[in-house]
């Protein structure tokens, strides 16, 4: 009897997780663009969106890698 409740409980949890995953995958995430960067267009084909997102990430990494002046130590 205890085993049946364990299996039923596991199935309920699995169903809830499945619904949450389905809901999460169904929503589109809009990545906010940094100032000076063009936003990824939502109406473009997936390949174009991917390329735009890759360019934005590359630009962000390049700007983060630039040397910044260090404050004077006292």
N, CA, C and O of each residue as an XYZ file, in Angstrom:
296
protein
N       0.827     -1.196      0.000
C       0.000      0.000      0.000
C       0.870      1.257      0.000
O       0.590      2.233     -0.697
N       1.923      1.201      0.797
C       2.810      2.346      0.862
C       3.526      2.556     -0.479
O       3.776      3.694     -0.876
N       3.848      1.481     -1.161
C       4.504      1.559     -2.460
C       3.612      2.204     -3.502
O       4.089      2.956     -4.352
N       2.314      1.915     -3.441
C       1.367      2.507     -4.397
C       1.301      4.016     -4.216
O       1.285      4.762     -5.196
N       1.262      4.475     -2.951
C       1.234      5.913     -2.696
C       2.532      6.582     -3.152
O       2.519      7.715     -3.633
N       3.634      5.881     -2.997
C       4.912      6.432     -3.457
C       4.907      6.598     -4.968
O       5.342      7.631     -5.477
N       4.428      5.609     -5.684
C       4.386      5.686     -7.147
C       3.412      6.765     -7.601
O       3.713      7.522     -8.524
N       2.253      6.842     -6.964
C       1.271      7.880     -7.325
C       1.847      9.264     -7.052
O       1.694     10.172     -7.870
N       2.502      9.431     -5.920
C       3.123     10.712     -5.587
C       4.201     11.090     -6.590
O       4.308     12.247     -6.995
N       5.000     10.106     -6.988
C       6.047     10.346     -7.975
C       5.442     10.752     -9.314
O       5.966     11.646     -9.979
N       4.360     10.115     -9.716
C       3.700     10.468    -10.972
C       3.108     11.873    -10.923
O       3.147     12.598    -11.917
N       2.562     12.261     -9.774
C       2.002     13.613     -9.625
C       3.118     14.650     -9.744
O       2.966     15.658    -10.435
N       4.234     14.399     -9.070
C       5.357     15.332     -9.150
C       5.893     15.401    -10.575
O       6.219     16.483    -11.062
N       5.986     14.273    -11.235
C       6.457     14.244    -12.617
C       5.514     15.021    -13.532
O       5.977     15.721    -14.432
N       4.216     14.915    -13.323
C       3.252     15.664    -14.133
C       3.390     17.169    -13.902
O       3.311     17.951    -14.849
N       3.594     17.573    -12.661
C       3.753     18.998    -12.353
C       5.018     19.545    -13.001
O       5.001     20.626    -13.589
N       6.108     18.802    -12.896
C       7.359     19.244    -13.507
C       7.209     19.310    -15.028
O       7.722     20.234    -15.659
N       6.516     18.348    -15.617
C       6.290     18.352    -17.056
C       5.499     19.569    -17.497
O       5.813     20.178    -18.520
N       4.478     19.927    -16.736
C       3.684     21.120    -17.065
C       4.519     22.394    -16.953
O       4.400     23.294    -17.784
N       5.359     22.466    -15.928
C       6.205     23.648    -15.764
C       7.218     23.766    -16.906
O       7.475     24.865    -17.398
N       7.789     22.643    -17.323
C       8.740     22.656    -18.434
C       8.034     23.074    -19.721
O       8.567     23.870    -20.494
N       6.850     22.543    -19.947
C       6.097     22.898    -21.154
C       5.768     24.391    -21.164
O       5.863     25.046    -22.202
N       5.386     24.918    -20.012
C       5.054     26.335    -19.911
C       6.304     27.184    -20.145
O       6.242     28.206    -20.827
N       7.434     26.762    -19.580
C       8.672     27.516    -19.713
C       9.169     27.518    -21.158
O       9.643     28.544    -21.645
N       9.066     26.388    -21.842
C       9.523     26.311    -23.221
C       8.588     27.027    -24.177
O       8.997     27.413    -25.271
N       7.343     27.209    -23.780
C       6.373     27.866    -24.645
C       6.497     29.369    -24.661
O       6.011     30.011    -25.591
N       7.134     29.953    -23.660
C       7.263     31.403    -23.609
C       8.519     31.830    -24.336
O       9.528     31.124    -24.324
N       8.452     32.998    -24.976
C       9.616     33.541    -25.652
C      10.297     34.517    -24.718
O       9.650     35.362    -24.099
N      11.588     34.394    -24.625
C      12.360     35.275    -23.767
C      12.951     36.380    -24.629
O      13.609     36.109    -25.633
N      12.715     37.623    -24.236
C      13.283     38.758    -24.938
C      14.516     39.186    -24.161
O      14.430     39.577    -22.997
N      15.651     39.107    -24.815
C      16.908     39.485    -24.177
C      17.060     40.989    -24.291
O      17.106     41.527    -25.398
N      17.140     41.684    -23.142
C      17.317     43.129    -23.231
C      18.700     43.447    -23.777
O      19.696     42.829    -23.400
N      18.736     44.409    -24.661
C      20.021     44.752    -25.261
C      20.691     45.846    -24.446
O      20.036     46.670    -23.809
N      21.994     45.826    -24.485
C      22.765     46.855    -23.805
C      22.665     48.148    -24.614
O      22.364     48.105    -25.806
N      22.911     49.283    -23.986
C      22.858     50.542    -24.739
C      23.842     50.522    -25.901
O      24.998     50.128    -25.746
N      23.376     50.943    -27.047
C      24.231     50.984    -28.224
C      24.210     49.701    -29.034
O      24.811     49.643    -30.107
N      23.533     48.675    -28.546
C      23.448     47.415    -29.276
C      22.041     47.259    -29.831
O      21.072     47.543    -29.127
N      21.909     46.820    -31.064
C      20.572     46.611    -31.614
C      19.909     45.409    -30.952
O      20.573     44.428    -30.616
N      18.611     45.493    -30.771
C      17.871     44.393    -30.166
C      17.670     43.276    -31.175
O      17.651     43.510    -32.384
N      17.519     42.059    -30.666
C      17.252     40.918    -31.532
C      15.800     41.026    -31.981
O      14.896     41.112    -31.150
N      15.575     41.023    -33.287
C      14.219     41.165    -33.795
C      13.443     39.865    -33.614
O      13.949     38.784    -33.916
N      12.227     39.974    -33.125
C      11.408     38.798    -32.833
C      10.798     38.198    -34.095
O      10.432     37.022    -34.092
N      10.679     38.965    -35.164
C      10.039     38.469    -36.382
C      11.023     37.827    -37.353
O      10.615     37.293    -38.385
N      12.302     37.874    -37.036
C      13.323     37.314    -37.925
C      13.334     35.789    -37.794
O      12.897     35.247    -36.779
N      13.835     35.103    -38.822
C      13.960     33.641    -38.741
C      14.923     33.251    -37.614
O      15.766     34.055    -37.217
N      14.802     32.028    -37.100
C      15.650     31.609    -35.976
C      17.146     31.723    -36.263
O      17.922     32.040    -35.361
N      17.562     31.470    -37.504
C      18.981     31.561    -37.826
C      19.482     32.997    -37.678
O      20.579     33.225    -37.170
N      18.680     33.958    -38.119
C      19.063     35.363    -38.016
C      19.070     35.792    -36.549
O      19.966     36.520    -36.122
N      18.079     35.346    -35.776
C      18.040     35.667    -34.349
C      19.274     35.120    -33.645
O      19.862     35.792    -32.798
N      19.665     33.895    -34.000
C      20.843     33.281    -33.397
C      22.102     34.069    -33.724
O      22.941     34.301    -32.853
N      22.231     34.477    -34.975
C      23.408     35.245    -35.370
C      23.451     36.590    -34.655
O      24.517     37.033    -34.226
N      22.295     37.240    -34.525
C      22.248     38.526    -33.830
C      22.625     38.359    -32.357
O      23.371     39.166    -31.804
N      22.105     37.312    -31.733
C      22.417     37.067    -30.331
C      23.903     36.764    -30.156
O      24.516     37.219    -29.190
N      24.489     35.999    -31.081
C      25.920     35.695    -31.004
C      26.757     36.962    -31.151
O      27.762     37.130    -30.460
N      26.347     37.845    -32.042
C      27.078     39.097    -32.216
C      27.004     39.956    -30.958
O      27.994     40.570    -30.560
N      25.821     39.997    -30.332
C      25.675     40.775    -29.112
C      26.554     40.227    -28.001
O      27.183     40.992    -27.270
N      26.601     38.904    -27.869
C      27.424     38.296    -26.830
C      28.898     38.581    -27.106
O      29.657     38.899    -26.190
N      29.299     38.466    -28.372
C      30.694     38.733    -28.726
C      31.061     40.178    -28.409
O      32.142     40.441    -27.882
N      30.181     41.106    -28.723
C      30.456     42.505    -28.432
C      30.539     42.747    -26.922
O      31.384     43.513    -26.460
N      29.669     42.101    -26.164
C      29.689     42.269    -24.717
C      30.973     41.702    -24.115
O      31.560     42.299    -23.212
N      31.405     40.542    -24.624
C      32.647     39.943    -24.123
C      33.838     40.811    -24.501
O      34.737     41.020    -23.686
N      33.854     41.318    -25.729
C      34.955     42.180    -26.162
C      35.031     43.442    -25.300
O      36.120     43.859    -24.904
N      33.892     44.042    -25.013
C      33.909     45.255    -24.190
C      34.312     44.943    -22.753
O      34.932     45.779    -22.096
N      33.971     43.758    -22.252
C      34.363     43.387    -20.897
C      35.855     43.080    -20.812
O      36.463     43.238    -19.753
N      36.442     42.643    -21.918
C      37.859     42.279    -21.923
C      38.782     43.491    -22.075
O      39.989     43.372    -21.862
N      38.241     44.641    -22.437
C      39.072     45.832    -22.610
C      39.620     46.266    -21.259
O      38.939     46.173    -20.237
N      40.856     46.741    -21.270
C      41.505     47.178    -20.030
C      40.812     48.433    -19.506
O      40.473     49.345    -20.260
N      40.620     48.446    -18.226
C      40.019     49.614    -17.565
C      41.065     50.249    -16.668
O      41.891     49.543    -16.089
N      41.047     51.552    -16.543
C      42.043     52.199    -15.672
C      41.808     51.812    -14.214
O      40.677     51.789    -13.728
N      42.900     51.512    -13.541
C      42.817     51.126    -12.131
C      42.848     52.384    -11.264
O      43.575     53.325    -11.581
N      42.081     52.417    -10.186
C      42.134     53.584     -9.310
C      43.480     53.642     -8.583
O      44.100     52.613     -8.315
N      43.910     54.840     -8.277
C      45.191     55.020     -7.571
C      45.075     54.485     -6.157
O      44.114     54.773     -5.444
N      46.064     53.707     -5.764
C      46.083     53.166     -4.403
C      46.800     54.160     -3.492
O      47.808     54.751     -3.881
N      46.289     54.337     -2.309
C      46.892     55.284     -1.361
C      47.393     54.568     -0.147
O      47.933     55.198      0.762
